[in-house]
Amino acid sequence: MAVKIRLMRVGKKKQPTYRVVVADGRSPRDGRFIEIIGQYQPRQEPSVVSIDSDRALHWLGHGAQPTEEVAKLLEITGVWDAYKSAHGGKDAAAKPKAKTPKAKKPKPEPEPAPAPAAEASVDDTPAEGAPDEEASE
């Protein structure tokens, strides 16, 4: 079972509030979860972030993978640094990196095939049905 630490949206329409939850990676965003470990209120000024650091460290120690957004929240609250120092830099739960699209390599254009010598000589000679200009003079 792949365990993730992620955000679960709660609140009214256009007024989001999020819970930081530990959930199975296959469950839907707002579906079943294992444990609530914090909350995030982005509409407050300044934003409110509260995470139970003991439980977050417990789940990170057991291999839970934080999403990009939760990884940022863990850094803000200092939980990520505490996890790094407690585990001696071991990356059991590596912080996800931002996804950047890879640049596509242009396909090399095929070189045009050189014209055969026989076709080139046909173009230089006049057509058979056409009268020669030199003969008519």
N, C-alpha and C positions, 0 to 999 in steps of 0.2 A: 504494500500500500504506500503510494507516494503522498507524503504529508506536506502540505503547503501552509505557509502563514500568509494570509491575504486579507483584502478588505471585503466587507459585506455591506452593501448599501442598505440603509434604513432611513426613515424620514419621509416627509411629504414630497409631492412633486415640486421640482425645481428648488428644493431646499435639502440637499443631501447631507446626511451624517453617516459616518461609516463606523462599523465595528471592526476591530482587528481580531480575526479568528484563526484558529488552527483547524484545517479541514482536509479531507481527502481530496487529492487533486482532481478526481473524476466527478466530484459532486458539483452541482451548479453554483454560480456566484452567490446567490441568496438562499441556497438550499441548506442541507445538513452540514453541521460543523461539529467538531470535537470539543472545542473549548473557546470561550471568549477571553482574550488576553488584554484587550484595550479598546480605546475609541479614538476617532479622529473627526474633528469638526472644522472643516475648511472654511465655512462661511463666517465664523467668529473672527473678530479683529483684535488681537492676532489669533491665528489658528490654534485650536486646542488639540494637543496630542498627549494622551495618557496611555501608557503601556505598563503592564505588570512585568517588571524586569525579571523577577525570579522565574515566572512561568515562561517568558520568552526565552531566557537562557536555557531552561529545561528542554524546551522543544527544539531549539537550535542544536543543543547537545545531542539530541536523539535523531538528528538528521533532517529536520523540517527545513524546507527550502522557502525563503521569503520571496515574494514577487518584487518587481522593481520598485513599486510605490512603497511597499512595506519596508524594503531595505532602506529607503531614504528616511522613513519615519524612525527606524531603529537607529540610524546614525544620528538623527536629531536628538533623540532621547538618551543617547550614549550606550544603549544596550549592545550595539554592534561592537564597539570598542571593548566593552567588558567581556564579550564572547571571545574576541580575538586574544585578549590577554589571558583569559582563563584556559584557552585551548592551545596556547603557545604558537599561534599563527597557523594552526592546522585548519585546512579548509574542508571540514566535514560538510558544512552547509555553505557552499561558495555563493557569494553575492551575485545575483544575475547581472549581466552586463547589458547595456543598452543595445538594442538591435539596430544595426546600421545596414542599409541595403548595399549589396556588393555591386561594384561597377561591372557592367557587362563588357566583355572583350569584343571588339569589333571583329567580325569574321573576315579573314583575308579574301579579297576579291580575286577570283580566278583570272589569270592573264589570258587575253584573247589569243586564240591559236593563230600562228602565222599562216598567211594564205599560201596554198601550194603553188609551186612555180608554174605548173601547167595552166592554172587559171590566170595568172599574171600575163602569160604570153598571149592568151586568147583576147584579153582586153586590149592589148597593144595592136593587134591586127584588125583590119576593117571587117565588117560583117560580109558574108558571102553574097547576099542579094543586092548590096549597095554598090553603085558604080564608083570606080576609082576617080578621084578628082584629077589625078595626074594624067590618066588616059583620055579624059574628055577634053583636055586642053590641046 
